[in-house]
């Protein structure tokens, strides 16, 4: 370390002409502290980016997958509904088999609710299905495709909304990271 020799005119030692040694921090220590600050900053930014990207990717993909499953259930309900209505065209099973498939698929869809509005649509679909089973006429039949279309629309809207929120979160994450990087660089 560098040391400067100096005397202080007010110090009693200066009277006896002794010199006092003052140790100043070296430039090496200052550089090392700044480099360590930058390394900590880059480490924290790396953790922040990895965390944000991981959360951003997994959550959105999982919820979009669940919405897609609801749409697949809706397609299966349309197929079952057509099998009930037009048994001569859908010979995979008889009318009772199609009714059971519709009811089972509706139950699965009610257990896979990803959107808040989807709960009401599923309830309305269940009411329409119950009305059709009690009185299988054209008026009750027409209610089923409308409710199934509403189920698909709710899930599609939810997927697009989720994707836009995902993009917004990504942009915020990048802005925060860039700001932290700049502040950390000036701080170091």
C-alpha positions in Angstrom: 0.0 0.0 0.0 1.0 3.5 -0.7 1.7 5.6 2.3 2.3 9.3 2.5 4.5 10.8 5.1 3.2 14.0 6.5 3.3 16.2 9.5 0.5 18.0 11.0 1.3 21.4 12.5 -1.2 21.0 15.3 -0.2 17.5 16.3 2.0 17.2 19.3 4.1 14.8 17.3 5.0 17.5 14.8 6.7 19.4 17.5 8.9 16.5 18.2 9.4 16.3 14.5 8.0 12.8 14.1 6.2 12.0 11.0 2.8 10.3 10.9 2.0 7.7 8.3 -1.5 8.0 6.6 -2.5 5.0 4.5 -4.7 5.8 1.6 -6.8 3.2 -0.3 -5.1 2.0 -3.3 -6.6 2.2 -6.8 -6.4 -1.6 -6.9 -9.0 -1.8 -4.0 -11.3 0.6 -5.7 -11.2 -1.3 -9.0 -11.7 -4.6 -7.2 -14.8 -3.2 -5.3 -16.2 -1.9 -8.6 -15.7 -5.1 -10.4 -17.3 -7.1 -7.5 -20.3 -4.7 -7.6 -20.7 -5.3 -11.3 -20.3 -9.1 -10.9 -23.0 -9.1 -8.2 -25.2 -6.9 -10.4 -24.8 -9.2 -13.4 -25.5 -12.2 -11.2 -28.6 -10.6 -9.9 -29.7 -9.6 -13.4 -29.1 -13.1 -14.6 -31.2 -14.6 -11.9 -33.9 -12.1 -12.5 -33.9 -12.8 -16.3 -33.9 -16.6 -15.8 -36.7 -16.4 -13.2 -38.8 -14.0 -15.4 -38.4 -16.1 -18.6 -39.1 -19.3 -16.8 -42.3 -18.0 -15.1 -43.3 -16.2 -18.3 -42.9 -19.3 -20.5 -44.3 -22.0 -18.2 -47.4 -20.3 -16.9 -48.6 -19.0 -20.2 -48.0 -22.2 -22.0 -49.8 -24.2 -19.3 -52.9 -22.0 -19.3 -53.0 -21.9 -23.1 -52.9 -25.6 -23.2 -55.8 -25.8 -20.7 -57.8 -23.4 -22.9 -57.0 -25.6 -25.9 -58.2 -28.6 -24.0 -61.5 -26.9 -23.4 -61.8 -26.1 -27.1 -61.1 -29.8 -27.9 -63.9 -30.8 -25.4 -66.2 -28.4 -27.3 -65.4 -30.1 -30.6 -66.1 -33.5 -29.0 -69.4 -32.2 -27.7 -70.3 -31.0 -31.2 -69.5 -34.5 -32.6 -71.5 -36.2 -29.9 -74.4 -33.8 -30.5 -74.3 -34.5 -34.2 -74.2 -38.3 -33.4 -77.4 -37.8 -31.3 -79.1 -35.7 -33.9 -78.0 -37.6 -37.0 -77.4 -41.2 -36.0 -77.5 -42.5 -39.6 -74.3 -40.4 -40.3 -72.5 -41.2 -37.1 -72.5 -45.0 -36.8 -69.6 -45.2 -34.3 -72.1 -45.9 -31.5 -75.9 -45.7 -30.9 -77.8 -42.6 -29.6 -77.3 -43.6 -25.9 -73.6 -43.9 -26.5 -73.5 -40.4 -28.0 -75.5 -39.0 -25.1 -73.1 -40.6 -22.6 -70.1 -39.2 -24.5 -71.7 -35.8 -24.5 -72.4 -35.9 -20.8 -68.9 -37.2 -20.0 -67.3 -34.6 -22.1 -69.4 -31.8 -20.6 -68.3 -33.1 -17.1 -64.7 -33.0 -18.2 -65.1 -29.5 -19.5 -66.6 -28.3 -16.3 -63.5 -29.6 -14.5 -61.2 -27.7 -16.8 -62.3 -24.1 -16.3 -59.5 -21.6 -17.2 -61.5 -18.4 -17.7 -63.9 -16.7 -15.3 -66.6 -16.4 -17.9 -66.3 -20.0 -18.8 -68.0 -21.1 -15.6 -71.2 -19.3 -16.6 -71.0 -20.7 -20.2 -70.6 -24.3 -18.8 -73.6 -23.8 -16.5 -75.7 -22.5 -19.4 -74.6 -25.5 -21.5 -75.5 -27.9 -18.7 -79.0 -26.3 -18.5 -79.4 -26.5 -22.3 -78.3 -30.2 -22.2 -80.7 -31.0 -19.4 -83.5 -29.3 -21.3 -82.7 -31.2 -24.5 -82.5 -34.5 -22.7 -86.0 -33.9 -21.2 -87.5 -32.7 -24.4 -85.4 -33.5 -27.5 -87.0 -31.1 -29.9 -85.5 -28.5 -32.4 -85.8 -25.6 -30.0 -83.8 -27.3 -27.3 -81.3 -28.6 -29.9 -80.6 -25.1 -31.3 -79.5 -24.0 -27.8 -76.7 -26.5 -27.6 -74.5 -25.3 -30.6 -74.9 -21.7 -29.5 -73.6 -22.6 -26.0 -70.8 -24.7 -27.4 -69.7 -21.8 -29.7 -69.8 -19.5 -26.6 -67.5 -21.9 -24.8 -65.0 -21.9 -27.7 -65.1 -18.1 -28.0 -64.5 -17.6 -24.3 -61.4 -19.8 -24.4 -60.1 -18.3 -27.6 -60.4 -14.8 -26.1 -58.7 -16.0 -23.0 -55.8 -17.4 -24.9 -55.3 -14.2 -26.9 -55.6 -12.1 -23.7 -53.1 -14.3 -21.9 -50.6 -14.0 -24.8 -50.9 -10.2 -24.8 -50.3 -10.2 -21.0 -47.4 -12.5 -21.5 -45.8 -10.1 -24.0 -46.4 -7.2 -21.7 -44.8 -9.0 -18.8 -41.8 -9.8 -21.0 -41.5 -6.2 -22.0 -41.6 -5.0 -18.4 -39.1 -7.6 -17.4 -36.7 -6.4 -20.1 -37.1 -2.7 -19.2 -36.5 -3.4 -15.5 -33.4 -5.5 -16.4 -32.1 -2.7 -18.6 -32.7 -0.1 -16.0 -31.0 -2.1 -13.3 -28.1 -2.7 -15.6 -27.6 1.0 -16.4 -28.0 2.0 -12.7 -25.6 -0.7 -11.6 -23.1 0.4 -14.3 -23.2 4.0 -13.1 -23.1 2.9 -9.5 -19.9 0.8 -10.0 
